[in-house]
């Protein structure tokens, strides 16, 4: 995103007011950040999606320009003044593929598609109760709870929707387990973490395996209850998080490897580390946790673990080494700069007001922090070459 376009705010308030007579719109705010260590790394910047409290229609996207050291809060409104209600309700995921930026808006039941360079809206794909997005060979795959946003013991099984990234049309659908969450791709297989969250305490405990060539579920692997996150490491192992049941079964990390005899993935290890979100960089897995306690209080069991993915051993129980974790109320989102190894961590605070994005060095010292939108969650990095 070039500086000339990023900093253009001519007649912003007038333009937005003219298009949205009955809406209160928060204009884009710009803040300069000193201490950015990213120019020349091949990464132009990052996008951060803020969920916004459910029912408030306050999902926003922030943009951090590494080259110019500028942080733009809620830039979507400025780029798309003609879009009524802006992004919508609960931004759950954000990702780049080619020249397009995809934002999964859970409670607005859509995937918003934008130009990755300018932030201008290209279109949307309607998918019920959508959760996460991944890409493979010109297709996008979106996990969906399918049913309404409602805790229900009779909630239906979820599905994976296939989208053609050129036409932005739905080209297929496959049923998986209950309330599917994150996905990971290995070869031509899609691994889907099924949570069964709407059916608590009768959680799902399986990882669905979807053959992407035939778009069909070929297997379900028992892993652990209430699955959520899935990551693939450099050796091809899958790391899957179980949220447990918040009472008798704690959150854990499971490791899956390919059986050399059958060729199928199977659970080979369980790591006693709580995980609500994670990121892998090289041979290190960073796992953060802000789980509920037995009384249902959020953010009480907080941790910042580092695991060696080769040895599956705990390297450190806190990757923040300068004591600044005391500023963080609820660690929520995490990503690692693909070139520098800097750790980006978001704080959801009280879930109803502005959050914070922190940047830490690989050694665990805080570089800087900046205010974000409400409930900052997912991050994706924009390569410099994709701007051309």
C-alpha positions in Angstrom: 0.0 0.0 0.0 1.8 3.1 -1.2 2.2 6.2 1.0 0.4 8.5 -1.4 -2.8 6.4 -1.2 -2.5 5.5 2.4 -2.4 9.0 3.7 -5.0 10.5 1.4 -7.9 11.7 3.6 -9.3 14.6 1.5 -12.9 15.4 2.4 -13.2 12.1 4.3 -15.8 13.1 6.8 -18.0 14.8 4.2 -17.8 11.9 1.8 -18.7 9.3 4.4 -21.6 11.4 5.8 -23.0 11.9 2.3 -23.1 8.1 1.7 -24.3 7.1 5.1 -26.8 9.7 6.3 -28.1 7.7 9.3 -24.9 6.0 10.4 -22.2 7.0 12.9 -18.9 6.2 11.2 -15.6 6.3 12.9 -13.1 7.9 10.5 -9.7 6.4 9.8 -7.1 7.4 12.4 -3.4 7.5 11.6 -0.5 7.1 14.1 3.2 7.1 13.5 5.1 4.2 15.1 8.8 4.5 15.8 11.1 1.5 16.1 9.8 -0.5 13.2 12.5 -3.0 12.2 11.0 -4.2 8.9 12.0 -2.0 5.9 13.9 -4.0 3.4 12.7 -7.4 4.6 10.3 -8.0 1.7 7.2 -7.4 3.8 5.3 -4.2 3.1 3.0 -4.3 6.1 0.4 -6.2 7.9 -3.4 -6.3 8.2 -5.2 -6.8 11.5 -8.8 -7.7 11.7 -10.7 -6.6 14.8 -13.7 -8.8 15.7 -15.9 -6.1 17.4 -18.2 -7.2 20.1 -20.9 -9.6 18.8 -24.1 -7.8 17.8 -22.4 -4.4 17.6 -21.6 -4.4 13.9 -18.1 -3.0 14.7 -15.7 -5.3 12.8 -12.8 -3.2 11.5 -9.5 -3.7 9.7 -6.3 -1.9 10.6 -3.2 -1.6 8.4 0.4 -1.2 9.5 2.7 0.3 6.8 6.2 -0.9 7.6 7.9 1.3 5.0 6.5 4.5 6.3 5.9 3.6 9.9 2.2 4.5 9.9 -0.6 2.6 11.6 -4.1 3.2 10.1 -7.1 2.3 12.3 -10.3 1.4 10.6 -9.1 2.1 7.1 -12.0 0.2 5.4 -14.5 3.0 5.9 -12.2 5.5 4.2 -11.5 3.2 1.2 -15.2 2.1 0.8 -17.5 5.1 1.8 -20.3 3.7 -0.3 -20.6 0.4 1.6 -23.5 0.4 4.0 -22.8 -0.9 7.5 -19.1 -1.2 6.6 -17.6 -4.7 7.2 -20.3 -6.1 9.5 -20.5 -8.2 12.6 -17.6 -10.2 14.1 -14.5 -10.4 12.0 -13.1 -13.9 12.5 -10.2 -14.4 10.1 -8.2 -12.5 7.5 -5.9 -13.8 4.8 -4.1 -12.9 1.5 -4.2 -14.9 -1.7 -2.7 -13.4 -4.8 -3.8 -9.8 -5.1 -6.9 -10.2 -3.0 -7.5 -9.8 0.7 -10.2 -12.0 2.3 -12.0 -11.2 5.6 -14.3 -13.8 7.1 -17.2 -12.0 8.9 -18.8 -14.6 11.1 -22.1 -13.2 12.2 -22.7 -11.3 9.0 -22.4 -14.7 7.2 -20.0 -13.5 4.5 -16.5 -13.4 3.2 -15.6 -9.9 2.2 -13.1 -9.6 -0.6 -10.9 -6.6 -1.2 -8.0 -5.5 -3.4 -4.9 -6.3 -1.3 -3.1 -3.2 -2.5 -5.8 -0.5 -2.0 -8.3 -2.0 0.4 -11.1 -1.3 -2.1 -14.0 -3.8 -2.0 -14.3 -6.3 -4.8 -17.2 -8.3 -3.7 -18.5 -10.7 -1.1 -19.3 -14.4 -0.9 -22.3 -15.4 1.3 -21.5 -18.3 3.6 -23.6 -19.1 6.7 -21.8 -18.8 10.1 -18.4 -18.8 8.5 -15.3 -19.2 10.6 -11.8 -19.5 8.9 -10.3 -19.5 5.4 -7.4 -21.3 3.7 -6.3 -21.5 0.0 -5.1 -24.2 -2.4 -4.6 -24.2 -6.2 -6.8 -21.2 -7.0 -9.6 -22.2 -4.5 -10.5 -20.8 -1.1 -11.8 -23.1 1.5 -14.0 -21.7 4.3 -15.2 -23.5 7.4 -18.8 -23.0 8.3 -21.0 -24.0 11.3 -23.9 -24.1 8.7 -26.6 -23.6 11.3 -27.6 -20.3 13.0 -25.4 -18.6 15.7 -27.0 -20.5 18.5 -26.0 -23.0 21.2 -28.1 -26.0 20.4 -27.6 -29.7 21.3 -29.2 -30.5 17.9 -27.0 -28.2 15.9 -26.2 -29.7 12.5 -22.8 -30.8 11.2 -20.6 -28.2 9.7 -19.3 -27.9 6.2 -16.3 -26.6 4.1 -17.3 -24.3 1.2 -15.1 -24.2 -1.8 -14.8 -20.8 -3.6 -13.2 -20.1 -7.0 -10.9 -17.1 -6.3 -11.3 -15.7 -9.8 -15.1 -15.6 -10.1 -15.7 -15.5 -6.3 -18.5 -18.1 -6.8 -19.1 -21.1 -4.6 -18.0 -24.2 -6.5 -18.5 -27.0 -4.0 -19.3 -28.0 -0.4 -18.5 -31.0 1.8 -20.0 -31.9 5.2 -17.5 -32.4 8.0 -17.8 -32.6 11.8 -19.7 -30.4 14.2 -18.8 -26.7 14.3 -15.6 -26.8 12.3 -12.9 -24.3 13.2 -9.4 -23.9 11.7 -8.0 -25.9 8.8 -4.6 -26.8 7.5 -3.5 -28.1 4.1 -0.9 -30.8 3.5 -0.5 -32.0 0.0 -4.0 -32.4 -1.5 -5.6 -33.0 1.9 -7.4 -30.5 4.1 -7.4 -31.1 7.8 -10.4 -29.6 9.7 -10.6 -29.1 13.5 -14.1 -30.0 14.6 -15.2 -28.4 17.9 -18.8 -29.3 18.5 -18.9 -26.1 20.5 -22.6 -25.5 20.1 -23.4 -29.0 21.4 -21.5 -28.6 24.8 -20.9 -30.7 26.8 -21.2 -33.2 24.0 -18.2 -31.8 22.1 -16.8 -33.2 18.9 -13.3 -34.7 19.1 -12.3 -35.3 15.5 -10.1 -33.9 12.9 -11.7 -34.3 9.5 -9.6 -35.2 6.5 -10.9 -33.8 3.2 -9.6 -35.0 -0.2 -9.4 -31.7 -2.2 -9.2 -33.4 -5.5 -12.6 -35.1 -5.0 -13.9 -32.7 -2.4 -15.1 -35.4 0.0 -14.4 -36.3 3.6 -12.3 -39.5 3.6 -11.6 -39.9 7.3 -12.2 -38.5 10.8 -9.3 -38.8 13.3 -10.1 -38.9 17.0 -7.8 -36.2 18.6 -9.3 -34.4 21.6 -12.5 -32.6 22.6 -13.4 -29.1 21.4 -10.7 -28.7 18.8 -9.8 -25.2 17.5 -6.4 -24.4 16.0 -4.4 -26.4 13.5 -0.8 -25.6 12.3 1.7 -27.6 10.2 5.4 -27.4 11.0 8.4 -27.6 8.8 8.6 -31.4 9.1 5.0 -31.9 8.2 3.6 -32.6 11.7 0.3 -31.2 12.6 -0.2 -29.3 15.8 -3.8 -29.2 17.0 -5.2 -27.4 20.0 -8.0 -28.8 22.2 -9.8 -26.2 24.3 -11.1 -28.9 26.7 -14.3 -28.3 28.5 -13.1 -25.5 30.8 -13.8 -27.6 33.9 -12.4 -31.1 34.2 -10.5 -31.4 30.9 -7.9 -28.6 30.3 -6.7 -27.2 27.1 -3.9 -29.2 25.5 -1.8 -29.5 22.3 -1.8 -32.7 20.2 0.8 -33.7 17.7 -0.1 -35.7 14.6 2.4 -37.5 12.3 2.1 -39.6 9.2 2.1 -43.4 9.9 4.8 -44.7 7.5 2.9 -47.9 7.0 -0.6 -46.6 6.4 0.2 -43.1 5.2 -2.4 -41.7 7.5 -2.0 -39.0 10.1 -2.3 -40.1 13.7 -1.9 -38.7 17.2 1.7 -39.4 18.4 2.0 -37.0 21.3 0.1 -34.8 23.7 1.8 -31.7 25.1 0.5 -30.4 28.5 0.5 -26.8 27.4 -2.7 -24.7 27.3 -3.3 -23.1 23.9 -6.0 -20.6 22.7 -3.8 -19.5 19.8 -0.4 -20.3 18.3 2.1 -19.4 15.6 5.1 -21.4 14.2 8.3 -19.8 13.2 11.2 -22.1 12.2 11.4 -24.8 14.9 9.6 -22.8 17.5 5.9 -22.9 18.3 4.5 -19.9 20.3 1.4 -20.9 22.2 -0.7 -18.3 24.1 -3.5 -19.0 26.4 -6.2 -16.9 28.1 -8.7 -19.6 29.1 -11.6 -19.6 31.5 -11.3 -20.7 35.0 -13.8 -23.1 36.7 -16.1 -20.1 37.5 -16.2 -19.1 33.8 -14.1 -16.0 34.2 -12.2 -15.2 30.9 -8.5 -14.5 30.7 -7.6 -15.8 34.2 -5.3 -18.6 33.1 -2.7 -16.7 31.0 0.5 -18.2 29.5 3.0 -17.5 26.8 4.8 -20.9 26.1 7.5 -21.7 23.6 7.9 -25.3 22.3 10.6 -26.8 20.2 8.7 -28.5 17.3 11.5 -31.0 16.6 11.9 -32.3 20.2 8.4 -31.4 21.3 9.8 -30.0 24.5 8.9 -26.8 26.4 11.7 -24.3 25.8 10.2 -21.6 28.0 7.0 -20.9 29.8 7.1 -17.2 28.9 8.5 -15.8 25.6 8.1 -12.3 27.0 11.3 -11.6 29.0 11.2 -8.0 30.0 8.2 -8.1 32.3 5.8 -6.2 30.0 3.4 -9.1 30.0 2.0 -7.4 33.1 0.4 -4.8 30.8 -1.6 -7.5 28.9 -5.0 -8.5 30.1 -6.1 -11.1 27.6 -3.6 -12.3 24.9 -5.7 -13.1 21.9 -4.0 -13.1 18.5 -0.4 -14.0 17.6 1.7 -13.9 14.5 5.4 -13.9 13.7 7.0 -11.6 11.1 8.2 -14.1 8.4 11.6 -12.3 7.9 12.6 -10.8 11.3 11.0 -13.3 13.7 9.4 -10.4 15.6 6.4 -11.6 17.6 3.1 -9.7 17.2 0.6 -10.2 20.0 -2.8 -8.7 20.5 -4.6 -7.9 23.7 -8.4 -8.1 23.7 -8.6 -6.4 27.1 -12.3 -6.4 28.3 -13.8 -7.5 24.9 -15.8 -4.3 24.6 -13.2 -1.5 24.1 -10.1 -0.8 22.0 -7.4 -3.5 22.2 -3.6 -3.2 21.8 -1.1 -4.7 19.3 2.3 -5.4 20.8 5.6 -6.1 18.9 8.3 -8.1 20.7 11.8 -9.0 19.5 12.6 -12.7 19.1 14.4 -12.4 22.5 11.1 -11.2 24.1 11.7 -7.5 24.6 8.9 -5.1 23.7 9.6 -2.9 20.7 6.4 -0.9 20.6 2.6 -1.0 21.1 -0.3 0.6 19.4 -4.1 1.0 20.0 -6.3 -1.2 17.8 -10.0 -1.7 17.2 -12.2 -3.8 19.5 -11.0 -7.4 20.0 -8.0 -7.6 17.7 -7.6 -11.1 16.5 -6.1 -12.3 13.2 -3.1 -10.9 11.4 -1.7 -11.4 7.9 1.5 -10.0 6.3 1.6 -8.3 2.9 4.7 -9.2 0.8 6.4 -6.2 -0.9 6.3 -7.9 -4.3 2.5 -8.3 -4.2 2.1 -4.5 -4.4 3.3 -4.3 -8.0 
